[in-house]
């Protein structure tokens, strides 16, 4: 269980929200993404970066009003020709939105019911 007192006392933790997502978009960099990926036992490939930058661009265009349903459909359309949902889960086994947003330094879209968003783990 997450201890909010540790969060308040530790300034380094305050760049993240209690679920591990960056609290501010300005704290993200490719270096941060690589560190987070290492913590999650993922080696970021060019394919990972394409999805990460795709998510960041959509967030830039849509802002905080983006929704989980909207993003899921966009991802499935964008990557349909290379395997769609299966391809995305191969890249991000803890969920293309949940893990993808965490690595991209973005908040979860509205309407995300599960932080794993269909994780296979």
N, CA, C and O atoms as CSV, one atom per row, in Angstrom:
chain,resi,resn,atom,element,x,y,z
A,1,UNK,N,N,0.836,-1.183,0.000
A,1,UNK,CA,C,0.000,0.000,0.000
A,1,UNK,C,C,0.879,1.245,0.000
A,1,UNK,O,O,1.950,1.252,0.608
A,2,UNK,N,N,0.445,2.265,-0.659
A,2,UNK,CA,C,1.207,3.495,-0.778
A,2,UNK,C,C,1.041,4.343,0.479
A,2,UNK,O,O,-0.073,4.528,0.970
A,3,UNK,N,N,2.147,4.852,0.991
A,3,UNK,CA,C,2.118,5.666,2.207
A,3,UNK,C,C,2.212,7.140,1.818
A,3,UNK,O,O,3.261,7.594,1.361
A,4,UNK,N,N,1.132,7.885,1.995
A,4,UNK,CA,C,1.075,9.295,1.617
A,4,UNK,C,C,2.066,10.129,2.433
A,4,UNK,O,O,2.550,11.150,1.946
A,5,UNK,N,N,2.372,9.715,3.654
A,5,UNK,CA,C,3.342,10.453,4.466
A,5,UNK,C,C,4.735,10.393,3.845
A,5,UNK,O,O,5.468,11.383,3.862
A,6,UNK,N,N,5.102,9.233,3.296
A,6,UNK,CA,C,6.386,9.134,2.594
A,6,UNK,C,C,6.389,10.048,1.377
A,6,UNK,O,O,7.398,10.681,1.066
A,7,UNK,N,N,5.263,10.110,0.701
A,7,UNK,CA,C,5.132,10.965,-0.478
A,7,UNK,C,C,5.332,12.433,-0.115
A,7,UNK,O,O,6.038,13.157,-0.817
A,8,UNK,N,N,4.727,12.864,0.954
A,8,UNK,CA,C,4.831,14.260,1.389
A,8,UNK,C,C,6.247,14.569,1.864
A,8,UNK,O,O,6.771,15.644,1.574
A,9,UNK,N,N,6.871,13.651,2.585
A,9,UNK,CA,C,8.201,13.885,3.152
A,9,UNK,C,C,9.314,13.811,2.109
A,9,UNK,O,O,10.340,14.475,2.259
A,10,UNK,N,N,9.133,13.033,1.082
A,10,UNK,CA,C,10.187,12.821,0.095
A,10,UNK,C,C,9.931,13.690,-1.128
A,10,UNK,O,O,9.059,13.373,-1.938
A,11,UNK,N,N,10.674,14.776,-1.273
A,11,UNK,CA,C,10.465,15.701,-2.390
A,11,UNK,C,C,10.668,15.021,-3.741
A,11,UNK,O,O,9.995,15.366,-4.712
A,12,UNK,N,N,11.586,14.063,-3.813
A,12,UNK,CA,C,11.848,13.381,-5.078
A,12,UNK,C,C,10.612,12.621,-5.568
A,12,UNK,O,O,10.369,12.527,-6.771
A,13,UNK,N,N,9.843,12.085,-4.632
A,13,UNK,CA,C,8.636,11.342,-4.998
A,13,UNK,C,C,7.532,12.274,-5.486
A,13,UNK,O,O,6.606,11.821,-6.158
A,14,UNK,N,N,7.608,13.566,-5.165
A,14,UNK,CA,C,6.529,14.475,-5.493
A,14,UNK,C,C,6.438,14.797,-6.980
A,14,UNK,O,O,5.474,15.436,-7.403
A,15,UNK,N,N,7.403,14.380,-7.779
A,15,UNK,CA,C,7.248,14.567,-9.217
A,15,UNK,C,C,6.303,13.517,-9.792
A,15,UNK,O,O,5.859,13.632,-10.935
A,16,UNK,N,N,5.997,12.491,-8.993
A,16,UNK,CA,C,5.062,11.444,-9.389
A,16,UNK,C,C,3.803,11.539,-8.547
A,16,UNK,O,O,3.842,11.969,-7.394
A,17,UNK,N,N,2.678,11.132,-9.140
A,17,UNK,CA,C,1.481,11.002,-8.321
A,17,UNK,C,C,1.558,9.656,-7.593
A,17,UNK,O,O,2.476,8.881,-7.859
A,18,UNK,N,N,0.637,9.358,-6.697
A,18,UNK,CA,C,0.724,8.106,-5.939
A,18,UNK,C,C,0.702,6.837,-6.795
A,18,UNK,O,O,1.170,5.794,-6.339
A,19,UNK,N,N,0.173,6.895,-8.022
A,19,UNK,CA,C,0.162,5.723,-8.887
A,19,UNK,C,C,1.431,5.604,-9.728
A,19,UNK,O,O,1.573,4.642,-10.483
A,20,UNK,N,N,2.349,6.552,-9.617
A,20,UNK,CA,C,3.607,6.482,-10.352
A,20,UNK,C,C,3.627,7.264,-11.648
A,20,UNK,O,O,4.617,7.207,-12.378
A,21,UNK,N,N,2.561,7.995,-11.959
A,21,UNK,CA,C,2.523,8.817,-13.164
A,21,UNK,C,C,3.115,10.175,-12.830
A,21,UNK,O,O,2.955,10.659,-11.710
A,22,UNK,N,N,3.791,10.792,-13.776
A,22,UNK,CA,C,4.408,12.092,-13.519
A,22,UNK,C,C,3.345,13.115,-13.152
A,22,UNK,O,O,2.290,13.186,-13.783
A,23,UNK,N,N,3.634,13.901,-12.130
A,23,UNK,CA,C,2.690,14.910,-11.665
A,23,UNK,C,C,2.679,16.132,-12.582
A,23,UNK,O,O,1.694,16.869,-12.612
A,24,UNK,N,N,3.744,16.350,-13.317
A,24,UNK,CA,C,3.812,17.484,-14.241
A,24,UNK,C,C,4.487,17.068,-15.534
A,24,UNK,O,O,5.481,16.343,-15.513
A,25,UNK,N,N,3.959,17.518,-16.649
A,25,UNK,CA,C,4.502,17.110,-17.941
A,25,UNK,C,C,5.927,17.597,-18.166
A,25,UNK,O,O,6.669,16.997,-18.944
A,26,UNK,N,N,6.315,18.665,-17.503
A,26,UNK,CA,C,7.649,19.217,-17.690
A,26,UNK,C,C,8.745,18.378,-17.029
A,26,UNK,O,O,9.927,18.660,-17.228
A,27,UNK,N,N,8.385,17.360,-16.253
A,27,UNK,CA,C,9.366,16.489,-15.614
A,27,UNK,C,C,9.808,15.350,-16.541
A,27,UNK,O,O,10.723,14.604,-16.194
A,28,UNK,N,N,9.182,15.203,-17.703
A,28,UNK,CA,C,9.476,14.085,-18.588
A,28,UNK,C,C,10.633,14.395,-19.522
A,28,UNK,O,O,10.822,15.536,-19.945
A,29,UNK,N,N,11.395,13.373,-19.833
A,29,UNK,CA,C,12.425,13.427,-20.861
A,29,UNK,C,C,12.657,11.987,-21.323
A,29,UNK,O,O,12.253,11.052,-20.631
A,30,UNK,N,N,13.292,11.793,-22.463
A,30,UNK,CA,C,13.609,10.421,-22.879
A,30,UNK,C,C,14.447,9.675,-21.828
A,30,UNK,O,O,14.312,8.461,-21.674
A,31,UNK,N,N,15.297,10.392,-21.121
A,31,UNK,CA,C,16.095,9.767,-20.063
A,31,UNK,C,C,15.189,9.241,-18.945
A,31,UNK,O,O,15.392,8.135,-18.445
A,32,UNK,N,N,14.194,10.037,-18.559
A,32,UNK,CA,C,13.227,9.601,-17.543
A,32,UNK,C,C,12.480,8.365,-18.046
A,32,UNK,O,O,12.282,7.409,-17.296
A,33,UNK,N,N,12.069,8.384,-19.302
A,33,UNK,CA,C,11.357,7.235,-19.876
A,33,UNK,C,C,12.238,5.985,-19.849
A,33,UNK,O,O,11.765,4.900,-19.511
A,34,UNK,N,N,13.499,6.130,-20.199
A,34,UNK,CA,C,14.407,4.976,-20.171
A,34,UNK,C,C,14.596,4.441,-18.756
A,34,UNK,O,O,14.635,3.227,-18.555
A,35,UNK,N,N,14.714,5.322,-17.785
A,35,UNK,CA,C,14.855,4.880,-16.382
A,35,UNK,C,C,13.612,4.123,-15.926
A,35,UNK,O,O,13.706,3.065,-15.304
A,36,UNK,N,N,12.452,4.678,-16.244
A,36,UNK,CA,C,11.200,4.017,-15.855
A,36,UNK,C,C,11.054,2.668,-16.560
A,36,UNK,O,O,10.591,1.698,-15.960
A,37,UNK,N,N,11.445,2.610,-17.818
A,37,UNK,CA,C,11.367,1.353,-18.563
A,37,UNK,C,C,12.278,0.302,-17.943
A,37,UNK,O,O,11.893,-0.862,-17.834
A,38,UNK,N,N,13.476,0.696,-17.537
A,38,UNK,CA,C,14.389,-0.240,-16.876
A,38,UNK,C,C,13.773,-0.778,-15.596
A,38,UNK,O,O,13.890,-1.967,-15.301
A,39,UNK,N,N,13.118,0.089,-14.836
A,39,UNK,CA,C,12.451,-0.347,-13.604
A,39,UNK,C,C,11.353,-1.361,-13.893
A,39,UNK,O,O,11.040,-2.201,-13.049
A,40,UNK,N,N,10.768,-1.282,-15.087
A,40,UNK,CA,C,9.690,-2.190,-15.464
A,40,UNK,C,C,10.192,-3.322,-16.357
A,40,UNK,O,O,9.401,-4.036,-16.974
A,41,UNK,N,N,11.516,-3.478,-16.419
A,41,UNK,CA,C,12.173,-4.548,-17.184
A,41,UNK,C,C,11.840,-4.495,-18.676
A,41,UNK,O,O,11.604,-5.525,-19.308
A,42,UNK,N,N,11.824,-3.283,-19.225
A,42,UNK,CA,C,11.586,-3.094,-20.657
A,42,UNK,C,C,12.776,-2.357,-21.245
A,42,UNK,O,O,13.255,-1.373,-20.682
A,43,UNK,N,N,13.238,-2.842,-22.369
A,43,UNK,CA,C,14.276,-2.145,-23.117
A,43,UNK,C,C,13.568,-1.436,-24.270
A,43,UNK,O,O,13.034,-2.088,-25.167
A,44,UNK,N,N,13.564,-0.121,-24.245
A,44,UNK,CA,C,12.797,0.635,-25.235
A,44,UNK,C,C,13.431,0.547,-26.621
A,44,UNK,O,O,14.589,0.909,-26.831
A,45,UNK,N,N,12.630,0.055,-27.549
A,45,UNK,CA,C,13.044,-0.062,-28.949
A,45,UNK,C,C,12.443,1.092,-29.750
A,45,UNK,O,O,11.689,1.900,-29.208
A,46,UNK,N,N,12.769,1.166,-31.011
A,46,UNK,CA,C,12.193,2.193,-31.885
A,46,UNK,C,C,10.663,2.088,-31.906
A,46,UNK,O,O,9.970,3.103,-31.970
A,47,UNK,N,N,10.143,0.864,-31.853
A,47,UNK,CA,C,8.691,0.661,-31.851
A,47,UNK,C,C,8.051,1.245,-30.590
A,47,UNK,O,O,6.984,1.856,-30.654
A,48,UNK,N,N,8.708,1.051,-29.448
A,48,UNK,CA,C,8.213,1.644,-28.199
A,48,UNK,C,C,8.176,3.164,-28.315
A,48,UNK,O,O,7.185,3.799,-27.954
A,49,UNK,N,N,9.270,3.742,-28.824
A,49,UNK,CA,C,9.350,5.203,-28.939
A,49,UNK,C,C,8.273,5.746,-29.858
A,49,UNK,O,O,7.734,6.824,-29.606
A,50,UNK,N,N,7.948,5.017,-30.926
A,50,UNK,CA,C,6.885,5.475,-31.828
A,50,UNK,C,C,5.568,5.598,-31.075
A,50,UNK,O,O,4.858,6.593,-31.225
A,51,UNK,N,N,5.237,4.599,-30.268
A,51,UNK,CA,C,3.987,4.637,-29.497
A,51,UNK,C,C,4.059,5.740,-28.438
A,51,UNK,O,O,3.094,6.482,-28.258
A,52,UNK,N,N,5.174,5.855,-27.745
A,52,UNK,CA,C,5.334,6.885,-26.714
A,52,UNK,C,C,5.142,8.275,-27.302
A,52,UNK,O,O,4.405,9.090,-26.748
A,53,UNK,N,N,5.807,8.550,-28.428
A,53,UNK,CA,C,5.677,9.879,-29.031
A,53,UNK,C,C,4.290,10.088,-29.642
A,53,UNK,O,O,3.796,11.215,-29.694
A,54,UNK,N,N,3.671,9.018,-30.096
A,54,UNK,CA,C,2.301,9.095,-30.598
A,54,UNK,C,C,1.359,9.509,-29.453
A,54,UNK,O,O,0.531,10.405,-29.623
A,55,UNK,N,N,1.487,8.860,-28.301
A,55,UNK,CA,C,0.667,9.220,-27.137
A,55,UNK,C,C,0.909,10.663,-26.711
A,55,UNK,O,O,-0.036,11.388,-26.402
A,56,UNK,N,N,2.162,11.077,-26.694
A,56,UNK,CA,C,2.474,12.454,-26.285
A,56,UNK,C,C,1.881,13.468,-27.264
A,56,UNK,O,O,1.386,14.517,-26.850
A,57,UNK,N,N,1.930,13.159,-28.546
A,57,UNK,CA,C,1.369,14.076,-29.545
A,57,UNK,C,C,-0.144,14.165,-29.396
A,57,UNK,O,O,-0.709,15.256,-29.461
A,58,UNK,N,N,-0.806,13.027,-29.198
A,58,UNK,CA,C,-2.261,13.055,-29.012
A,58,UNK,C,C,-2.627,13.841,-27.764
A,58,UNK,O,O,-3.592,14.606,-27.772
A,59,UNK,N,N,-1.862,13.658,-26.689
A,59,UNK,CA,C,-2.147,14.421,-25.479
A,59,UNK,C,C,-1.936,15.912,-25.725
A,59,UNK,O,O,-2.699,16.742,-25.232
A,60,UNK,N,N,-0.900,16.246,-26.487
A,60,UNK,CA,C,-0.643,17.656,-26.802
A,60,UNK,C,C,-1.821,18.252,-27.567
A,60,UNK,O,O,-2.209,19.395,-27.326
A,61,UNK,N,N,-2.386,17.477,-28.487
A,61,UNK,CA,C,-3.509,17.965,-29.299
A,61,UNK,C,C,-4.830,17.983,-28.536
A,61,UNK,O,O,-5.620,18.915,-28.682
A,62,UNK,N,N,-5.073,16.958,-27.724
A,62,UNK,CA,C,-6.365,16.808,-27.053
A,62,UNK,C,C,-6.382,17.349,-25.632
A,62,UNK,O,O,-7.443,17.674,-25.099
A,63,UNK,N,N,-5.211,17.445,-25.020
A,63,UNK,CA,C,-5.138,17.929,-23.649
A,63,UNK,C,C,-5.737,16.949,-22.666
A,63,UNK,O,O,-5.897,15.769,-22.981
A,64,UNK,N,N,-6.069,17.420,-21.490
A,64,UNK,CA,C,-6.564,16.532,-20.443
A,64,UNK,C,C,-7.968,15.984,-20.720
A,64,UNK,O,O,-8.479,15.185,-19.935
A,65,UNK,N,N,-8.588,16.394,-21.803
A,65,UNK,CA,C,-9.925,15.893,-22.135
A,65,UNK,C,C,-9.897,14.565,-22.876
A,65,UNK,O,O,-10.951,14.034,-23.224
A,66,UNK,N,N,-8.710,14.019,-23.123
A,66,UNK,CA,C,-8.683,12.755,-23.851
A,66,UNK,C,C,-9.307,11.650,-23.011
A,66,UNK,O,O,-9.283,11.709,-21.782
A,67,UNK,N,N,-9.870,10.636,-23.680
A,67,UNK,CA,C,-10.535,9.548,-22.963
A,67,UNK,C,C,-9.882,8.213,-23.305
A,67,UNK,O,O,-9.254,8.063,-24.354
A,68,UNK,N,N,-10.039,7.258,-22.411
A,68,UNK,CA,C,-9.472,5.928,-22.615
A,68,UNK,C,C,-10.043,5.280,-23.879
A,68,UNK,O,O,-9.306,4.682,-24.662
A,69,UNK,N,N,-11.334,5.401,-24.068
A,69,UNK,CA,C,-11.972,4.806,-25.244
A,69,UNK,C,C,-11.408,5.407,-26.530
A,69,UNK,O,O,-11.077,4.687,-27.473
A,70,UNK,N,N,-11.304,6.719,-26.553
A,70,UNK,CA,C,-10.769,7.440,-27.698
A,70,UNK,C,C,-9.330,6.992,-27.991
A,70,UNK,O,O,-8.988,6.738,-29.146
A,71,UNK,N,N,-8.503,6.895,-26.976
A,71,UNK,CA,C,-7.101,6.519,-27.158
A,71,UNK,C,C,-6.961,5.065,-27.583
A,71,UNK,O,O,-6.118,4.741,-28.419
A,72,UNK,N,N,-7.773,4.194,-27.020
A,72,UNK,CA,C,-7.721,2.785,-27.406
A,72,UNK,C,C,-8.048,2.632,-28.886
A,72,UNK,O,O,-7.355,1.913,-29.606
A,73,UNK,N,N,-9.099,3.305,-29.338
A,73,UNK,CA,C,-9.476,3.233,-30.754
A,73,UNK,C,C,-8.388,3.824,-31.650
A,73,UNK,O,O,-8.071,3.266,-32.700
A,74,UNK,N,N,-7.821,4.947,-31.232
A,74,UNK,CA,C,-6.753,5.574,-32.022
A,74,UNK,C,C,-5.542,4.650,-32.129
A,74,UNK,O,O,-4.982,4.480,-33.212
A,75,UNK,N,N,-5.141,4.055,-31.012
A,75,UNK,CA,C,-3.993,3.150,-31.028
A,75,UNK,C,C,-4.257,1.938,-31.913
A,75,UNK,O,O,-3.398,1.536,-32.697
A,76,UNK,N,N,-5.444,1.358,-31.784
A,76,UNK,CA,C,-5.768,0.179,-32.589
A,76,UNK,C,C,-5.803,0.512,-34.077
A,76,UNK,O,O,-5.376,-0.300,-34.899
A,77,UNK,N,N,-6.304,1.690,-34.436
A,77,UNK,CA,C,-6.299,2.098,-35.849
A,77,UNK,C,C,-4.884,2.382,-36.330
A,77,UNK,O,O,-4.488,1.950,-37.413
A,78,UNK,N,N,-4.130,3.104,-35.527
A,78,UNK,CA,C,-2.774,3.506,-35.905
A,78,UNK,C,C,-1.862,2.295,-36.122
A,78,UNK,O,O,-1.029,2.291,-37.028
A,79,UNK,N,N,-2.026,1.274,-35.287
A,79,UNK,CA,C,-1.139,0.114,-35.334
A,79,UNK,C,C,-1.841,-1.151,-35.821
A,79,UNK,O,O,-1.339,-2.256,-35.613
A,80,UNK,N,N,-2.983,-1.002,-36.460
A,80,UNK,CA,C,-3.744,-2.140,-36.963
A,80,UNK,C,C,-3.006,-2.954,-38.003
A,80,UNK,O,O,-3.126,-4.179,-38.034
A,81,UNK,N,N,-2.246,-2.290,-38.854
A,81,UNK,CA,C,-1.563,-3.014,-39.931
A,81,UNK,C,C,-0.344,-3.804,-39.452
A,81,UNK,O,O,0.186,-4.622,-40.204
A,82,UNK,N,N,0.110,-3.577,-38.219
A,82,UNK,CA,C,1.246,-4.341,-37.696
A,82,UNK,C,C,0.832,-5.280,-36.557
A,82,UNK,O,O,1.689,-5.841,-35.875
A,83,UNK,N,N,-0.456,-5.448,-36.355
A,83,UNK,CA,C,-0.933,-6.385,-35.349
A,83,UNK,C,C,-1.893,-5.805,-34.336
A,83,UNK,O,O,-2.428,-6.540,-33.506
A,84,UNK,N,N,-2.125,-4.503,-34.382
A,84,UNK,CA,C,-3.115,-3.872,-33.517
A,84,UNK,C,C,-2.881,-4.102,-32.043
A,84,UNK,O,O,-1.785,-3.889,-31.526
A,85,UNK,N,N,-3.928,-4.540,-31.381
A,85,UNK,CA,C,-3.899,-4.706,-29.924
A,85,UNK,C,C,-2.821,-5.698,-29.487
A,85,UNK,O,O,-2.120,-5.456,-28.504
A,86,UNK,N,N,-2.684,-6.798,-30.198
A,86,UNK,CA,C,-1.671,-7.809,-29.843
A,86,UNK,C,C,-0.270,-7.207,-29.913
A,86,UNK,O,O,0.552,-7.429,-29.023
A,87,UNK,N,N,-0.004,-6.449,-30.966
A,87,UNK,CA,C,1.285,-5.778,-31.142
A,87,UNK,C,C,1.552,-4.823,-29.975
A,87,UNK,O,O,2.652,-4.802,-29.423
A,88,UNK,N,N,0.543,-4.039,-29.605
A,88,UNK,CA,C,0.687,-3.069,-28.522
A,88,UNK,C,C,0.939,-3.745,-27.174
A,88,UNK,O,O,1.739,-3.262,-26.374
A,89,UNK,N,N,0.251,-4.868,-26.926
A,89,UNK,CA,C,0.474,-5.590,-25.671
A,89,UNK,C,C,1.821,-6.307,-25.666
A,89,UNK,O,O,2.394,-6.530,-24.600
A,90,UNK,N,N,2.332,-6.670,-26.835
A,90,UNK,CA,C,3.686,-7.225,-26.886
A,90,UNK,C,C,4.706,-6.165,-26.479
A,90,UNK,O,O,5.686,-6.466,-25.797
A,91,UNK,N,N,4.470,-4.922,-26.902
A,91,UNK,CA,C,5.371,-3.825,-26.529
A,91,UNK,C,C,5.204,-3.419,-25.070
A,91,UNK,O,O,6.183,-3.209,-24.354
A,92,UNK,N,N,3.947,-3.311,-24.642
A,92,UNK,CA,C,3.627,-2.825,-23.291
A,92,UNK,C,C,2.756,-3.867,-22.589
A,92,UNK,O,O,1.532,-3.736,-22.573
A,93,UNK,N,N,3.370,-4.895,-22.011
A,93,UNK,CA,C,2.599,-5.994,-21.423
A,93,UNK,C,C,1.700,-5.604,-20.255
A,93,UNK,O,O,0.766,-6.337,-19.929
A,94,UNK,N,N,1.962,-4.468,-19.621
A,94,UNK,CA,C,1.100,-4.017,-18.513
A,94,UNK,C,C,0.033,-3.046,-19.005
A,94,UNK,O,O,-0.535,-2.286,-18.221
A,95,UNK,N,N,-0.230,-3.075,-20.287
A,95,UNK,CA,C,-1.280,-2.260,-20.885
A,95,UNK,C,C,-0.720,-1.123,-21.713
A,95,UNK,O,O,0.073,-0.324,-21.217
A,96,UNK,N,N,-1.128,-1.043,-22.982
A,96,UNK,CA,C,-0.613,0.020,-23.838
A,96,UNK,C,C,-0.928,1.419,-23.335
A,96,UNK,O,O,-0.117,2.330,-23.502
A,97,UNK,N,N,-2.076,1.603,-22.733
A,97,UNK,CA,C,-2.382,2.931,-22.175
A,97,UNK,C,C,-1.712,3.135,-20.823
A,97,UNK,O,O,-1.037,4.143,-20.612
A,98,UNK,N,N,-1.890,2.200,-19.914
A,98,UNK,CA,C,-1.341,2.370,-18.571
A,98,UNK,C,C,0.177,2.464,-18.601
A,98,UNK,O,O,0.747,3.444,-18.121
A,99,UNK,N,N,0.824,1.471,-19.151
A,99,UNK,CA,C,2.276,1.468,-19.179
A,99,UNK,C,C,2.808,2.482,-20.190
A,99,UNK,O,O,3.821,3.138,-19.943
A,100,UNK,N,N,2.132,2.608,-21.315
A,100,UNK,CA,C,2.545,3.582,-22.323
A,100,UNK,C,C,2.499,4.997,-21.785
A,100,UNK,O,O,3.441,5.764,-21.988
A,101,UNK,N,N,1.427,5.359,-21.107
A,101,UNK,CA,C,1.313,6.700,-20.529
A,101,UNK,C,C,2.330,6.922,-19.420
A,101,UNK,O,O,2.899,8.007,-19.297
A,102,UNK,N,N,2.555,5.897,-18.616
A,102,UNK,CA,C,3.538,6.025,-17.532
A,102,UNK,C,C,4.922,6.324,-18.119
A,102,UNK,O,O,5.632,7.198,-17.623
A,103,UNK,N,N,5.303,5.596,-19.175
A,103,UNK,CA,C,6.607,5.813,-19.795
A,103,UNK,C,C,6.657,7.118,-20.583
A,103,UNK,O,O,7.718,7.727,-20.715
A,104,UNK,N,N,5.518,7.544,-21.103
A,104,UNK,CA,C,5.452,8.796,-21.873
A,104,UNK,C,C,5.314,10.018,-20.977
A,104,UNK,O,O,5.329,11.151,-21.460
A,105,UNK,N,N,5.180,9.794,-19.675
A,105,UNK,CA,C,5.061,10.915,-18.741
A,105,UNK,C,C,3.720,11.599,-18.789
A,105,UNK,O,O,3.626,12.805,-18.562
A,106,UNK,N,N,2.672,10.837,-19.085
A,106,UNK,CA,C,1.334,11.395,-19.241
A,106,UNK,C,C,0.386,10.853,-18.175
A,106,UNK,O,O,0.599,9.758,-17.655
A,107,UNK,N,N,-0.653,11.609,-17.849
A,107,UNK,CA,C,-1.680,11.079,-16.951
A,107,UNK,C,C,-2.532,10.063,-17.707
A,107,UNK,O,O,-2.600,10.080,-18.936
A,108,UNK,N,N,-3.177,9.184,-16.956
A,108,UNK,CA,C,-4.090,8.237,-17.592
A,108,UNK,C,C,-5.270,8.995,-18.194
A,108,UNK,O,O,-5.744,9.966,-17.603
A,109,UNK,N,N,-5.751,8.566,-19.361
A,109,UNK,CA,C,-6.931,9.208,-19.939
A,109,UNK,C,C,-8.159,9.007,-19.060
A,109,UNK,O,O,-8.243,8.049,-18.292
A,110,UNK,N,N,-9.102,9.923,-19.190
A,110,UNK,CA,C,-10.370,9.804,-18.466
A,110,UNK,C,C,-11.058,8.500,-18.852
A,110,UNK,O,O,-11.011,8.081,-20.009
A,111,UNK,N,N,-11.683,7.878,-17.895
A,111,UNK,CA,C,-12.452,6.671,-18.174
A,111,UNK,C,C,-11.645,5.394,-18.107
A,111,UNK,O,O,-12.170,4.321,-18.404
A,112,UNK,N,N,-10.385,5.479,-17.726
A,112,UNK,CA,C,-9.587,4.273,-17.571
A,112,UNK,C,C,-10.032,3.608,-16.282
A,112,UNK,O,O,-9.829,4.144,-15.192
A,113,UNK,N,N,-10.635,2.444,-16.411
A,113,UNK,CA,C,-11.193,1.764,-15.245
A,113,UNK,C,C,-10.138,1.022,-14.454
A,113,UNK,O,O,-10.223,0.937,-13.229
A,114,UNK,N,N,-9.150,0.487,-15.136
A,114,UNK,CA,C,-8.123,-0.288,-14.490
A,114,UNK,C,C,-6.768,0.294,-14.863
A,114,UNK,O,O,-6.529,0.619,-16.025
A,115,UNK,N,N,-5.891,0.424,-13.891
A,115,UNK,CA,C,-4.565,0.966,-14.199
A,115,UNK,C,C,-3.783,0.044,-15.115
A,115,UNK,O,O,-2.850,0.493,-15.781
A,116,UNK,N,N,-4.141,-1.247,-15.168
A,116,UNK,CA,C,-3.459,-2.149,-16.082
A,116,UNK,C,C,-4.093,-2.091,-17.462
A,116,UNK,O,O,-3.449,-2.420,-18.458
A,117,UNK,N,N,-5.346,-1.678,-17.524
A,117,UNK,CA,C,-6.104,-1.568,-18.760
A,117,UNK,C,C,-5.973,-2.810,-19.629
A,117,UNK,O,O,-5.589,-2.742,-20.796
A,118,UNK,N,N,-6.305,-3.954,-19.020
A,118,UNK,CA,C,-6.294,-5.209,-19.750
A,118,UNK,C,C,-4.945,-5.895,-19.740
A,118,UNK,O,O,-4.637,-6.654,-20.658
A,119,UNK,N,N,-4.148,-5.653,-18.746
A,119,UNK,CA,C,-2.828,-6.243,-18.672
A,119,UNK,C,C,-2.916,-7.759,-18.688
A,119,UNK,O,O,-3.863,-8.347,-18.165
A,120,UNK,N,N,-1.909,-8.387,-19.299
A,120,UNK,CA,C,-1.851,-9.840,-19.325
A,120,UNK,C,C,-1.110,-10.376,-18.112
A,120,UNK,O,O,-0.968,-11.591,-17.974
A,121,UNK,N,N,-0.636,-9.507,-17.230
A,121,UNK,CA,C,0.100,-9.937,-16.026
A,121,UNK,C,C,-0.742,-9.748,-14.809
A,121,UNK,O,O,-0.301,-10.051,-13.700
